[in-house]
Amino acid sequence: MQLVFDFLAPLSAKQRGGVFEGSAIVSVEPPTQKQESPSSLDYNAHPTPSLFQHPGSTHALEIKGVEVHYLFKRAKRKTIGMLVSKDGLEVRAPRWVSLSQVQMALKEREDWILKQFSFMEQKLEESKRSEVRIESGCICPVLSHGVQWIFHGLTRPASKGVSSFASTLASPSLSQLQRENTQRLRSPLEHIEVQRFEAGQWFDCTCSEWLEFLQESAVGKETHFKVYLPIESLYKQLSAASVAGVAGPGGAEKTCAKQWIDAVMIHLARRILEPRVTYFAGILGVNPSALSLGQAKSRWGSAGSNGAIRLNWHLVHLPMALLDYVVAHELCHLKEMNHGPAFWAEMQALMPDFAARRRELKKVSIAQWV
């Protein structure tokens, strides 16, 4: 059983929760917080029409004079779940709930639904502004610090104590470069070089040192880093092959670069998140049965009734304070598998400023790679 932020229909008396989803989530506010009145929203400024047309829509319903086409699915659950994503509205319900009851629940929550549409439209606009073009020198944040990704070849001299990239191939072919790339991707942190900027100069550092700098400075001054990825030759050959039409559709070179960036980030996420889970679990007195990393598009994390925790590795793009909030949130669900008063009391005791962090997390826009 996976717990998600559900907006309960009147069909169930028990509230279930646990997964901290993205900004357009079906969310439940802490009982101590004053919620914004839906009546204060300006519904005259309707969101982008495409949001009202889910690409996989199966049903339609008029909401506040707007015809909304939504995707409806049956699921093994006890509540009606509603989620507004970049595709539109998706609704899940147990098999014993009739379609008329589902549509009644939607009508009862039409203010909330339109509010989420407007919120998602804002997030999509923010995403466009946060686009990162995949090319050598592109920058994206890691624990809120700027990291510049450099696609490098075989010529950068190594500083003392840092091994340089090397290839046994004099003039490698595309297929040879691809095989070599596949091997390196199995242990990406062993094949990158890192530099940090300090006092107007760039200094080489090992991956272990990089990890320490990232976390030590996460609550202090912002630091900048350069990460050298050993893909320059492959990137150029893939670009040339794509232009010539001999390597399939274009974009293979960007896919290669993104694979490297993701691989490095995933390995970093594991090293950063595991200690944070251990730290907060120790304070709470809980023992997660497992920890796994994923990349869900609309969830920051989830907690299972079997004690398993699943976290989105994209959390390493966020400031440490927000990363910690998500970790704490999911671990608290190992004590309270809902979003009731007891759950928020656990959060308050563990993290007194959780409400402020929660509000900040809702404003986050993860970089969109293009």
N, C-alpha and C positions, 0 to 999 in steps of 0.2 A: 504494500500500500504506500503510495506516495502522497504526501500532504501538500496541498496547494492553497494559495490565498483564494478562497471561494466567497462569492457574494451569495449568501444563502437565500433560497426561495422559502416561502412560508411552509414548504412541505417538510422541512426538517427542523427539529427543535435544537439539535446539537450543532455547534459550530466546529468546523474542522479547519486547520491551517497549517502552515509550516514552510512552504516554499516561498522564498522572497523572490518575486518575479521582477521584471523590468519596470519601466516607468508607467506603462499602460496596463497596470495590473488590476485585478479585482482585489481591492485592498480593504482591510478592516482597520480603522483607526483605534488607537488605544482608548479605552473608555474614559480616561481622564482628560482627553484633549477635546477642545471644541472644534466641531467639524463645520466646514464651509456650507452654507445653505445653498442647495441646488437652485433655489429660486433667484439667487443673485446672479446666475450665469446669463450671458447674452446669447440666446439661441438664434438671434437674427444673423449672426456671423457664422454660418454653417461651415463645417470642415470641408476639405477637398472631397468632391463627389465620389472619387474612386474608393474612398474609405467606406462608403455605404454599399459598395458592390464587392463582396468577398469573392475572389476568383473561384473558390470552390463552393459557392453558395448553394444551399439546398432548399432554403425557405426564405420568405420575405414577410415583413411586418411594417406597418406604418407607425412611426414614432415621431410625435410632435409635428405631423404634417410632412415627414420625410420618409420615403420608402427605403427601408434598410434590408438588404439581401445578406443573410448570414449563413454560416456553415453550422449545421446541427449534427451532432454525433451522439450515439448512445454509448455509455461507458459504465464500468463497474464502479459505482460510487453511490453515496447516500444523499448527495446534494446536487443542486443545479449550479454549474459553474459557468461564468461568463468571462470572456477575455477579449479585449480589444487590442489587436496588434496592427502592424503596418499593412496587413492584408484586409483587415476589417474585423467584424464581430464573429466570434466562434462561441458556440454554446454546447455544453455537454450535460447530459442528464441521465439518471438511472433508467433502466428499461421499464420500470413500473410507473413512471411518470408519463402522463398523456401529453400529446402535443399542445392541446388547449391549455393545460396547466403551465407548460413551458412558456407559451406566448403570454399568458396572464402574468407570469413572473417578470417577463421582459417589459410588459406595459407598466407594471408597478415600479420598475427601476429605470424608466425611460430617461429621467433627469440624469441619473448616474451614467447611463450609456452615452448620452450626448456629451456629457462632461468628459468622458474618456475619449470620445472621438476628437474633441477639441484639443485635449491634452496630447493625443497621439499626433495630430497634425503639427503641433508645436515641436514635438520631438523629431518628426521627419524633417522639418525645416532646420532644426539644430543639427541633425545628422548631415544635411547637405553642407552646412558651414564647417563641419568637422571632418570633411573628407580628406583622406591622405592619399596622394598619388604614389603608387608603387614605383619607386625609382631610387637609384643610389642617392643617398643624402636625405631621404625622407625622415620625418621626425614624428614620434608618437610617445606618449607618456608612459612611464613605468613607475608605479607608486608616486605619481604626480610629478616625477622628474623627467626632463627632456632627454630622450634617447634618439640619437641619429644613427640610422642604419646605412652603412657603407658597403656597397658591393665591391669586393676587392678580389684581386688576382693573386699573382705569385711573386710580386716584386717589393712589397712593403718590407723594409728591414725591421727585424725584431729588436726590441730594446732588451737590455739585460734581464734575464730571468723569464723572458716570454718567448716561446717558440713561434717561429714564423710559419706561414702556410708553405707547403711544399708539395710538388707533384712529381711523380716519377715519369710523367709523360712529357716529351719535348714539345710536340705539336699534336695534342690529343684531338681526336675526332669528336663529333657530337655524341656518338654512342658511348665512347670511352668516358667523356666528361659526365654523362648521365649515370653511368655505373659508379664512378667515383663519388658522385654527389649522393647517390643512394646509400653508399657505405657511410659517408660522413654524417648523414642525417640520423643515423642510428644513435649517435652520441654527439649532438650538435655543440654542446658546451666545450667539448675537447678540440673543436676546430674553429673557434672564433677568437678574436682578439678584442680587448676592451680598453678604452682610454677614458679617464675622467678629467674634467676641467677644474683647475684650482689655481687661484692667484695668477690668472692670466696665462696659464700654461696647461698643456695636455700631458698627462702622465699615464703610462701603461699600468694596468692592474690585472690580476688574475680574476677568473670568474668568481672564486670564493670571496676575494676582496670586493668585487663589484657588488655581490649580494650583501655584504656587510655595509658598504657605503649606502646602498639603496635604503636599507632598513634603519641605519643610524641617522641618516639625514631626513628620514621620512617625516619627522616632527620638527625639523629645524629648517635651515636654509635650503633652497632649491639647488640641486646639482645637475650638471649636464654630463652626458656620456656619449661616446662614439662606440658602436659595435661593428666590427669588420666581419662581414660574411664572405666566405671563400667561394663566391659564385660568379665573379665578373666574367670569366671566359665562357662559362656555360650560359650566362644571361645573354651575352652578345651573340653567341651562336644560335641560341633559341630565337632571339629577335630576328636575326638574318633569315633563319629557316622559315619563320612565320611569314615574313614579308615575301619570301620566295614561294610560299605555298607548299613547301615540302615537309612541313611538320604539323600539318593539320591547321585548324583555325588559329588566328592570332591570340596572343595572351598567354602562351605557354611560358614565356620568360617571367611574366608577372606571377603566374602560379608557382613557379620555382622559387621566386623571391619570397612570396608570402608563406610558402611551406617552411622556409628557413626561419622567418620571423616568428611564425607560430610555434615551431619546434623549440626555439630558444625560450619563448615566453612560457610554454607549457612546463618545461624543465624548471624555470625560475618559479613558476606558480607552485609546483610541488614542494620546492625547498622553502618557500615562504609560508604557504598555507599549513603545512603539517605542524610546524612548531606553534602556530597561532591556535590551531585546533587543540593541541596538547595543553597549551597554556590555559585556555578558557575552560576546557573540559575538567582540568584539575581544580579550578576555582568552583565550578558548579558541582563537582563530584559525580560526573557522568562518564561513561566509557563507551564511545562510539564503536560499533562493531566493525565498521569499515569506513574508509574515506576514498572517494573517487572524484576525478575531475571530468568535467564535461564542458560543452560550449552551447548550451541552450540559448535560443534567441530571445527568450522572454523571461528567463528565470536566473536569479543570481545563485540560488541554491535550493536544496530540498533536504528533508529529514524523513526517513522511513520509520515505520513502527518497529522494524527489526533493529533499530539503532544505527542504521547506515546513514552516513552524511555524504551528500554529493554537492560539490561546489563548482561554480563556473570559473574556469581558469582566467577569463578576462578580468577577474577581480584584481589582478596585478596591475591593471592600468589605472586603478583608482588610488586615491590617497589611503594611507594605512588606516586612518580612523574609520573610513567607510568599509574597507575590507574587514576590519575587526567587527564592525556592526553586523555584517552578514554572517560571519562565523559564529558570533555570540547568539544571534537570532536562531540559527539552525540548532545549535547545541541546547538552547533553552527548550526547544521542542522535544528533546529527549526526556524532559521532566514534565512538560505540559504540551500534549499533542493537540493544541488548539490555539485560538487567539483570544481566549477569555481573560478575565481579570487576573487570574493566577499566573498566566503566562507573562503578562505585562509587568506584574510585580517581580517576577524573576528577572526580567530585563532591567527593570529599574534598580534592583539590588546589584546586579552585575555591572551595569553601565548607566550611571545616573543621567548622562546626557544623550541617551539613546534616541529620544524624540528628535533632537536637533540633527543627529547623524542620519536618521531616517528621512527627514525632510531634504537634506542635502543629497542623499542617494537618489531620490526621485528626480533631481535636476540633472543627473549625470547623462551625458551622451557619449557613448563609446565611439572612437574613431572608426569611420567607414572607409575601407580601403578600395581604391579604384585604379 
